[in-house]
Amino acid sequence: MPDPRVARVTVIIAGSPKSFDDAVQIGFARATKTLRGITGIRIVEQRVAVEDAKIKEYRVRLEVIFVLET
């Protein structure tokens, strides 16, 4: 029987002036600096910050799933 794995989820909020995709990439890059064993990311929310009738920043809230080390 294989060893059971336990995963954890942490929330990261990231932003980019370019696009939602870029915000996801920024959030993922930051997560990989401190989390090991990442197995997936879920995009929970997308928002934009508006200033002077223009989109100033694309924002995402991500759930990062990673396996806990034994």
N, C-alpha and C positions, 0 to 999 in steps of 0.2 A: 504494500500500500504506500503510495507516495506521501511525503510529508505535507501536512496541511499548510496552506498559505493564508496569511492574514493581510488584508489591504487597509489602507487608510486614505481618506479624502481630505484635501486641504483646498481652501479657496484663495484664488489670486485674482486681483483686479489690475488690469493693464490698460494703457491708453496709447494712441498713436494719432498724429495729425494726418496720416496718409489714408488708412483704411482699417476695416475690421480685421482683415486677414493679417495686416501688419501688427495690430494690437495683440492678436493671438500669438504670433511669432515672438513678439517681445515678452509676453507673459510666459510662454513655454521656455524661452532661453533663460529667463530669470529663474524659473523653477528648477531647471537642470543644474544650476549652480549650487543648490543646497539640498536637493532631493535626489535620492538614488532609487532605482527600481521602478521608475515611472512606467506604467502600463497603459495609460490612456488619459485623455482630457475630454471633458464635457463642457461645451459652451452653454452656460446657464442663462446669460443675459447679454444683450447688446444695447448700447445707448449711445447717443451723441451729445456732446456739449455744443451749444449754439451761442454765438456772440455776434452782434451786429448783423443779424439775419443770415449768418454763414456758419457752416459746420466748422467748429474749432478743433474738436477732438473726437475720435471714435474710441469708445470704451467697451471692454468686455469683462465679464465676470466668468472665471473658469473654475471648474472643479478638477483638480489634478489628482489622479488615482495612482498610488504607488504601493508596492509590496513592502511590508515591514521585514527587516532583516531578522534572522533567527539568532 
